[in-house]
Amino acid sequence: MHPAIQYIQARRGDFAENLKGLLRIPSISTKPEHKADMARAAEWLVHRMQAIGLGHAEVLPTNGHPVVYADWLHAPGKPTVLIYGHYDVQPPEPLDLWTSGPFEPTVRDGKLYARGAVDDKGQVCMHLGALEAHLKTQGTLPINIKLLIEGEEEIGSPNLDSFIKQQLGRLAADLVVISDTAMIAKGWPGITVGLRGMVAFQIDMQGAKSDLHSGGFGGAVENPGFALAQLLARLKDAKGRITIPGFYDDVRRLSPSERRQLAKLPFREKAFLAGVGAPRLHGEEGFTTLERLWARPTLEVNGFLSGFTGTGSKTVLPSRAMAKVSMRLVPNQDPNKIARAFMQYVRRLAPKTVYTTITEISGRGAPWLVSPDDPALQALARAILKGFGKRPVYTRTGGTIPIVPTLAKLLKAPCLLMGIGLPDENAHAPNENLDLDNFHQGMLSAAYLHLELAGESA
């Protein structure tokens, strides 16, 4: 057994205790009152990186919360890997639904409960543990390593793209490793090979200059709430197909072999439905639930507001209505093309009896897909087989991680997504937790990956 692997096996409890130190810091990026905690978490990471033997680690400022950068570049002729993660977390509310304090890490039944445990502090510390194992036993790393740990992922990374562009030379790498993704189920280690992109808009309609008496004006003046509801209803047909002209033109369809592979995964629609709590599932006809979630584009109304929404009755004809709409995109859809098509279609559908405004409300995220035949991905598959004792499956996710296509494009490097989270670990919700078996086996896999990329035998 390689000394680094022995080191990880012998210190399993120590790594979990170390993670607790970072979890105790309430690094909530969206709340200004936690600015000092954000700085404290960044400094914690720098001290940890220095303690494990990374000679260069520093906090770098942005226009928002800082980035932590570190590197070890003493393996000439070996690949350079950039590890990306984030140290900021979501707000913990509602607090009364937590069994233990969100920033008081607690182990129950093999799971570590705390805000940030699985999103994303556990994964960051997993990678640091693998690096520590090599450095403490060998005094060196098999490959060159750079780390980019940001503090604004949970608020959309508003300053990260500009930071990367400014630091392209420093961040140059042969490949990127990201672990902010999930496994499909316990005992099924996986590699994420596809992500959906996203564009999102707010539609505002205004009719009269103020709310009107529905008896005195109803039937003579357009109701913006009703007009907007009608417009939204026309964005999809009865079969769940999106009606925007050209929306599906560039969609990359699943091959028959890809559909067979998805069908073999441990996904049970009855269990999924029970977890959701809806009376039945719904979606685009002709596709399975997993295909709809991972490989088909969507359009959803995320919010709708108009008129009187308090208790009881108030018979007004509202002057305003607002809806928020997002679209998840799949390979090879272009977010810019879809955004233009959406705005043109909404303007065409909007009645002349109201004033309509369309505002984009988030950055455009591109979809992403990598081939399982990529040599770097195959090296990761071998590492996961050794770390988990089981071959990984190839999965996608319905969510969007804008940094993945950004790094792939700007650094011109493949991205490897080796997630260790589980779907039921309550990321962004009360009682967030991390399976400590996955934490340990993920750390082993990361250490094996370093050896695989270096061409060394473990």
C-alpha positions as CSV (number, residue, x, y, z in Angstrom):
1,M,0.0,0.0,0.0
2,H,1.3,3.4,-0.9
3,P,2.4,5.5,2.2
4,A,-0.1,8.3,1.4
5,I,-2.9,5.8,1.4
6,Q,-1.8,4.3,4.7
7,Y,-1.6,7.8,6.1
8,I,-5.3,8.5,5.2
9,Q,-6.4,5.1,6.5
10,A,-4.7,5.7,9.8
11,R,-6.0,9.3,10.4
12,R,-9.6,9.0,9.3
13,G,-10.9,10.6,12.5
14,D,-8.3,13.3,12.5
15,F,-9.5,14.6,9.1
16,A,-13.1,14.8,10.2
17,E,-12.1,16.7,13.3
18,N,-10.1,19.1,11.2
19,L,-13.1,19.7,9.0
20,K,-15.1,20.7,12.0
21,G,-12.8,23.7,12.5
22,L,-13.8,25.2,9.2
23,L,-17.5,24.3,9.7
24,R,-17.6,26.3,12.9
25,I,-17.0,29.5,11.0
26,P,-20.3,31.0,9.7
27,S,-19.0,32.1,6.3
28,I,-22.3,33.3,4.9
29,S,-21.4,35.3,1.8
30,T,-24.9,36.8,1.2
31,K,-25.1,38.6,4.6
32,P,-23.0,41.7,5.1
33,E,-22.8,41.1,8.9
34,H,-20.7,38.0,8.2
35,K,-17.9,39.8,6.2
36,A,-15.5,39.3,9.1
37,D,-16.4,35.6,9.2
38,M,-15.7,35.3,5.5
39,A,-12.2,36.7,6.0
40,R,-11.7,34.4,9.0
41,A,-12.6,31.3,6.9
42,A,-10.2,32.4,4.2
43,E,-7.4,32.8,6.7
44,W,-8.2,29.4,8.2
45,L,-7.7,27.8,4.8
46,V,-4.4,29.6,4.3
47,H,-3.1,28.4,7.7
48,R,-4.3,24.9,6.9
49,M,-2.6,24.9,3.5
50,Q,0.6,26.1,5.1
51,A,0.4,23.5,7.8
52,I,0.1,20.6,5.4
53,G,3.2,21.7,3.5
54,L,2.0,23.9,0.6
55,G,4.7,26.5,0.7
56,H,2.7,29.2,-1.1
57,A,-0.8,30.1,0.1
58,E,-2.4,33.5,0.2
59,V,-5.7,35.4,0.4
60,L,-6.3,37.5,-2.7
61,P,-8.8,40.3,-2.8
62,T,-11.7,40.8,-5.2
63,N,-14.4,43.4,-5.4
64,G,-16.3,41.2,-3.0
65,H,-15.2,38.4,-0.8
66,P,-11.6,37.2,-1.2
67,V,-10.2,34.2,-3.1
68,V,-7.8,31.8,-1.5
69,Y,-5.0,30.7,-3.8
70,A,-2.2,28.2,-3.1
71,D,0.2,26.1,-5.2
72,W,2.9,23.5,-5.1
73,L,4.9,23.5,-8.4
74,H,7.9,21.3,-7.8
75,A,7.2,18.3,-10.0
76,P,8.9,19.1,-13.4
77,G,7.5,17.2,-16.3
78,K,4.4,16.2,-14.5
79,P,0.8,17.6,-15.1
80,T,-0.5,20.7,-13.3
81,V,-3.9,20.3,-11.7
82,L,-6.1,23.2,-10.6
83,I,-8.5,22.3,-7.7
84,Y,-11.5,24.5,-7.5
85,G,-13.9,24.8,-4.5
86,H,-15.7,27.4,-2.4
87,Y,-15.6,28.3,1.3
88,D,-18.9,30.3,1.5
89,V,-22.1,28.8,2.6
90,Q,-25.9,29.4,2.4
91,P,-27.7,31.1,5.3
92,P,-28.9,28.4,7.8
93,E,-32.5,29.6,8.3
94,P,-35.0,28.4,9.4
95,L,-33.0,27.7,12.5
96,D,-35.7,25.9,14.4
97,L,-35.6,23.0,11.9
98,W,-32.0,22.1,12.8
99,T,-31.6,19.2,15.2
100,S,-28.2,20.6,16.2
101,G,-26.7,24.0,15.7
102,P,-25.8,24.8,12.0
103,F,-22.3,25.9,13.0
104,E,-21.9,23.3,15.8
105,P,-20.7,20.3,13.8
106,T,-22.2,17.1,15.2
107,V,-21.7,13.4,14.1
108,R,-24.8,11.2,14.1
109,D,-25.0,7.8,12.5
110,G,-21.9,8.2,10.4
111,K,-22.9,11.6,9.1
112,L,-21.4,15.0,10.0
113,Y,-24.1,17.7,10.4
114,A,-23.4,21.4,9.8
115,R,-24.0,24.1,7.3
116,G,-21.4,23.7,4.6
117,A,-20.6,20.1,5.4
118,V,-21.5,18.9,1.9
119,D,-21.6,22.3,0.1
120,D,-18.6,22.7,-0.2
121,K,-16.3,22.7,2.8
122,G,-16.2,18.9,3.1
123,Q,-14.9,18.5,-0.4
124,V,-12.3,21.3,0.0
125,C,-11.0,19.6,3.1
126,M,-11.1,16.2,1.3
127,H,-8.7,17.5,-1.3
128,L,-6.5,19.1,1.3
129,G,-6.3,15.8,3.2
130,A,-5.2,14.0,0.1
131,L,-2.4,16.5,-0.5
132,E,-1.4,16.3,3.2
133,A,-1.0,12.6,2.9
134,H,1.5,12.8,0.1
135,L,3.4,15.7,1.6
136,K,3.7,14.3,5.1
137,T,4.8,10.8,3.9
138,Q,6.9,11.7,0.9
139,G,7.8,15.3,1.4
140,T,6.6,15.9,-2.2
141,L,3.6,15.6,-4.5
142,P,3.4,13.3,-7.5
143,I,2.1,16.2,-9.7
144,N,1.9,20.0,-9.6
145,I,-1.0,21.5,-7.7
146,K,-2.9,24.8,-7.7
147,L,-5.9,25.6,-5.6
148,L,-8.6,28.2,-6.2
149,I,-11.1,28.4,-3.4
150,E,-13.6,31.3,-3.8
151,G,-15.9,32.9,-1.3
152,E,-18.9,33.9,-3.5
153,E,-20.2,30.7,-5.1
154,E,-23.4,30.9,-3.1
155,I,-24.2,34.4,-4.5
156,G,-23.4,33.5,-8.1
157,S,-19.7,34.2,-8.2
158,P,-20.1,37.8,-9.4
159,N,-16.3,38.6,-9.3
160,L,-14.8,35.2,-10.2
161,D,-14.8,35.6,-14.0
162,S,-12.9,38.9,-13.9
163,F,-10.5,37.4,-11.3
164,I,-9.8,34.4,-13.5
165,K,-9.2,36.6,-16.5
166,Q,-6.8,38.8,-14.5
167,Q,-5.0,35.7,-13.1
168,L,-4.9,33.5,-16.2
169,G,-1.1,33.1,-16.1
170,R,-1.1,32.1,-12.5
171,L,-4.1,29.7,-12.9
172,A,-2.8,27.9,-16.0
173,A,-3.2,24.2,-15.7
174,D,-3.5,21.0,-17.6
175,L,-6.8,20.0,-16.1
176,V,-9.2,21.2,-13.4
177,V,-10.7,19.1,-10.6
178,I,-14.1,20.1,-9.0
179,S,-16.0,18.2,-6.4
180,D,-19.1,20.4,-5.9
181,T,-21.3,17.7,-7.4
182,A,-23.1,14.6,-6.1
183,M,-23.3,10.8,-6.4
184,I,-26.6,9.4,-7.6
185,A,-26.9,7.1,-4.5
186,K,-24.9,5.7,-1.6
187,G,-22.6,3.0,-2.8
188,W,-22.6,4.3,-6.4
189,P,-19.6,6.5,-6.8
190,G,-19.8,8.6,-10.0
191,I,-18.3,11.1,-12.3
192,T,-20.4,14.0,-13.5
193,V,-20.0,14.3,-17.3
194,G,-22.7,16.8,-18.1
195,L,-24.3,20.0,-16.6
196,R,-27.2,22.1,-17.8
197,G,-26.8,25.8,-18.5
198,M,-29.2,28.6,-17.5
199,V,-30.7,31.9,-18.5
200,A,-33.3,33.7,-16.3
201,F,-35.6,36.7,-16.8
202,Q,-38.2,38.9,-15.0
203,I,-41.3,39.9,-16.9
204,D,-43.1,43.0,-15.7
205,M,-46.5,44.1,-17.0
206,Q,-48.3,47.4,-16.1
207,G,-51.8,48.4,-17.1
208,A,-53.5,51.3,-15.3
209,K,-51.4,53.8,-13.3
210,S,-52.8,52.3,-10.1
211,D,-55.0,49.5,-8.9
212,L,-58.7,50.0,-9.9
213,H,-62.1,48.9,-8.5
214,S,-62.8,45.7,-10.3
215,G,-66.5,46.5,-10.4
216,G,-66.1,50.0,-11.8
217,F,-63.3,49.2,-14.3
218,G,-63.3,45.4,-14.9
219,G,-64.2,44.6,-18.5
220,A,-62.9,47.9,-19.8
221,V,-59.2,47.9,-18.7
222,E,-56.7,45.0,-19.2
223,N,-55.9,43.0,-16.1
224,P,-52.0,42.6,-16.1
225,G,-52.2,39.6,-13.8
226,F,-54.5,37.8,-16.3
227,A,-52.5,39.0,-19.3
228,L,-49.3,37.7,-17.8
229,A,-50.8,34.4,-16.8
230,Q,-52.0,33.9,-20.4
231,L,-48.6,34.8,-21.8
232,L,-46.9,32.3,-19.5
233,A,-49.3,29.6,-20.4
234,R,-48.4,30.0,-24.1
235,L,-44.7,29.3,-23.4
236,K,-45.4,25.6,-23.2
237,D,-47.9,23.3,-25.0
238,A,-50.1,20.5,-23.6
239,K,-47.2,18.0,-24.1
240,G,-44.7,19.9,-22.0
241,R,-42.9,21.2,-25.1
242,I,-41.5,24.8,-25.0
243,T,-43.0,26.9,-27.8
244,I,-40.2,29.4,-28.3
245,P,-39.3,29.3,-32.0
246,G,-36.0,27.6,-32.5
247,F,-35.7,26.6,-28.9
248,Y,-34.9,22.9,-29.7
249,D,-32.8,23.5,-32.8
250,D,-29.4,22.9,-31.3
251,V,-30.4,20.4,-28.5
252,R,-28.0,17.4,-28.4
253,R,-30.2,14.3,-28.3
254,L,-29.3,11.3,-26.2
255,S,-28.0,8.3,-28.2
256,P,-29.7,4.9,-27.8
257,S,-26.6,3.7,-25.8
258,E,-26.7,6.8,-23.5
259,R,-30.4,6.1,-22.8
260,R,-29.7,2.5,-22.0
261,Q,-26.9,3.6,-19.6
262,L,-29.2,6.0,-17.8
263,A,-31.9,3.3,-17.5
264,K,-29.4,1.1,-15.6
265,L,-28.7,3.7,-12.9
266,P,-30.3,3.2,-9.4
267,F,-33.1,5.8,-9.9
268,R,-36.6,4.8,-8.9
269,E,-39.4,7.0,-10.0
270,K,-41.7,5.9,-7.1
271,A,-39.1,6.8,-4.5
272,F,-38.4,10.1,-6.3
273,L,-42.1,11.0,-6.3
274,A,-42.5,10.1,-2.6
275,G,-39.6,12.4,-1.8
276,V,-41.1,15.2,-3.8
277,G,-44.5,14.8,-2.3
278,A,-46.5,15.8,-5.5
279,P,-49.5,13.7,-6.6
280,R,-47.7,12.6,-9.8
281,L,-44.8,13.4,-11.9
282,H,-45.0,15.7,-15.0
283,G,-42.8,16.7,-17.9
284,E,-42.0,16.6,-21.6
285,E,-43.6,13.6,-23.2
286,G,-41.4,10.8,-24.6
287,F,-38.7,10.9,-22.0
288,T,-38.0,9.3,-18.7
289,T,-37.8,11.3,-15.5
290,L,-34.0,11.0,-15.4
291,E,-33.7,12.1,-19.0
292,R,-35.9,15.1,-18.3
293,L,-33.8,16.0,-15.3
294,W,-30.4,15.7,-16.9
295,A,-30.6,15.9,-20.7
296,R,-33.6,17.9,-21.7
297,P,-34.1,21.7,-21.5
298,T,-36.7,23.2,-19.3
299,L,-38.7,26.5,-18.8
300,E,-40.1,27.2,-15.4
301,V,-42.0,30.0,-13.7
302,N,-40.1,30.6,-10.5
303,G,-42.3,33.3,-9.1
304,F,-45.5,35.2,-9.8
305,L,-46.9,38.3,-8.1
306,S,-50.0,40.5,-8.8
307,G,-52.8,42.2,-7.1
308,F,-54.0,41.6,-3.5
309,T,-52.5,38.6,-1.8
310,G,-53.5,39.1,1.8
311,T,-56.1,37.2,3.8
312,G,-59.7,37.7,2.7
313,S,-61.0,39.5,-0.3
314,K,-60.2,42.8,-2.0
315,T,-61.8,43.2,-5.4
316,V,-59.2,45.2,-7.3
317,L,-58.1,45.2,-10.8
318,P,-54.3,45.1,-10.3
319,S,-52.2,47.6,-12.1
320,R,-49.0,45.5,-12.2
321,A,-48.0,41.8,-12.5
322,M,-44.5,40.2,-12.3
323,A,-43.1,36.8,-13.1
324,K,-39.7,35.3,-12.9
325,V,-38.8,32.7,-15.5
326,S,-35.7,30.5,-15.9
327,M,-34.6,28.1,-18.6
328,R,-32.2,25.2,-18.1
329,L,-30.2,24.5,-21.2
330,V,-28.5,21.4,-22.5
331,P,-25.6,20.8,-24.9
332,N,-25.4,22.3,-27.6
333,Q,-27.7,25.1,-26.8
334,D,-26.3,28.7,-26.8
335,P,-27.4,30.8,-23.8
336,N,-27.1,34.0,-25.9
337,K,-29.2,32.6,-28.7
338,I,-31.9,31.3,-26.3
339,A,-32.0,34.6,-24.5
340,R,-32.6,36.5,-27.7
341,A,-35.3,34.1,-28.8
342,F,-37.1,34.3,-25.4
343,M,-37.2,38.1,-25.4
344,Q,-38.4,38.3,-29.0
345,Y,-41.1,35.7,-28.4
346,V,-42.4,37.4,-25.2
347,R,-42.6,40.7,-26.9
348,R,-44.6,39.1,-29.7
349,L,-47.0,37.4,-27.2
350,A,-47.4,40.5,-25.0
351,P,-50.7,42.3,-25.6
352,K,-50.7,46.0,-26.6
353,T,-53.1,46.7,-23.7
354,V,-50.2,46.7,-21.1
355,Y,-46.7,48.0,-21.0
356,T,-44.2,45.0,-20.9
357,T,-40.7,45.1,-19.6
358,I,-38.2,42.1,-19.8
359,T,-35.2,42.1,-17.6
360,E,-32.4,39.5,-17.4
361,I,-31.9,38.6,-13.7
362,S,-28.8,36.3,-13.7
363,G,-25.6,35.7,-15.6
364,R,-25.9,33.3,-18.5
365,G,-24.5,29.8,-17.7
366,A,-23.5,27.6,-20.6
367,P,-24.2,23.9,-20.6
368,W,-21.2,21.5,-20.4
369,L,-20.5,18.0,-21.5
370,V,-17.3,15.8,-21.5
371,S,-16.7,12.5,-23.2
372,P,-16.2,9.4,-20.9
373,D,-13.3,8.5,-23.2
374,D,-11.2,11.5,-22.3
375,P,-7.9,10.2,-20.9
376,A,-8.0,12.4,-17.8
377,L,-11.5,11.2,-17.0
378,Q,-10.4,7.6,-17.4
379,A,-7.6,8.3,-14.9
380,L,-10.2,9.6,-12.5
381,A,-12.3,6.5,-13.0
382,R,-9.3,4.3,-12.1
383,A,-8.7,6.4,-9.0
384,I,-12.3,6.1,-7.9
385,L,-12.3,2.4,-8.4
386,K,-9.3,2.2,-6.0
387,G,-10.8,4.6,-3.5
388,F,-14.3,3.3,-3.3
389,G,-13.7,-0.3,-4.4
390,K,-16.3,0.1,-7.1
391,R,-16.3,1.3,-10.7
392,P,-17.8,4.8,-11.0
393,V,-20.9,5.4,-13.1
394,Y,-21.2,8.4,-15.4
395,T,-24.0,10.8,-14.5
396,R,-25.2,14.3,-15.3
397,T,-26.9,16.9,-13.2
398,G,-29.8,19.1,-13.9
399,G,-28.2,22.0,-12.1
400,T,-25.8,24.7,-13.4
401,I,-22.2,25.3,-12.3
402,P,-21.2,28.3,-14.4
403,I,-17.5,28.1,-13.3
404,V,-17.1,24.7,-15.1
405,P,-17.5,25.9,-18.7
406,T,-15.8,29.2,-17.8
407,L,-12.6,27.4,-16.6
408,A,-12.7,24.9,-19.5
409,K,-12.9,27.8,-21.9
410,L,-10.5,30.3,-20.4
411,L,-7.9,27.7,-19.3
412,K,-8.4,25.4,-22.3
413,A,-8.3,22.5,-19.9
414,P,-10.6,19.5,-19.3
415,C,-12.6,19.6,-16.1
416,L,-13.1,16.5,-13.9
417,L,-16.1,16.5,-11.6
418,M,-15.7,14.0,-8.8
419,G,-18.5,14.6,-6.4
420,I,-19.0,12.8,-3.0
421,G,-22.3,14.3,-1.9
422,L,-25.6,12.5,-1.8
423,P,-29.0,13.7,-3.0
424,D,-30.6,13.5,0.5
425,E,-27.9,15.4,2.4
426,N,-29.9,18.6,2.6
427,A,-27.5,21.1,0.8
428,H,-29.0,24.6,1.2
429,A,-31.6,23.2,3.7
430,P,-31.7,22.5,7.5
431,N,-29.7,19.6,8.8
432,E,-27.2,19.6,6.0
433,N,-24.9,16.7,6.4
434,L,-21.9,14.8,4.9
435,D,-21.5,11.0,4.8
436,L,-18.2,10.4,6.5
437,D,-17.6,7.2,4.5
438,N,-17.8,9.1,1.3
439,F,-15.6,11.8,2.7
440,H,-12.9,9.2,3.5
441,Q,-13.3,7.3,0.3
442,G,-13.3,10.5,-1.7
443,M,-10.0,11.5,0.0
444,L,-8.5,8.1,-1.0
445,S,-9.7,8.6,-4.5
446,A,-8.1,12.1,-4.7
447,A,-4.8,10.7,-3.5
448,Y,-5.0,7.9,-6.0
449,L,-5.8,10.4,-8.8
450,H,-2.6,12.3,-8.1
451,L,-0.7,9.0,-8.6
452,E,-2.7,8.1,-11.7
453,L,-2.0,11.4,-13.3
454,A,1.7,11.1,-12.5
455,G,1.8,7.7,-14.1
456,E,2.9,6.1,-10.7
457,S,1.7,2.8,-9.3
458,A,-0.1,2.9,-6.0
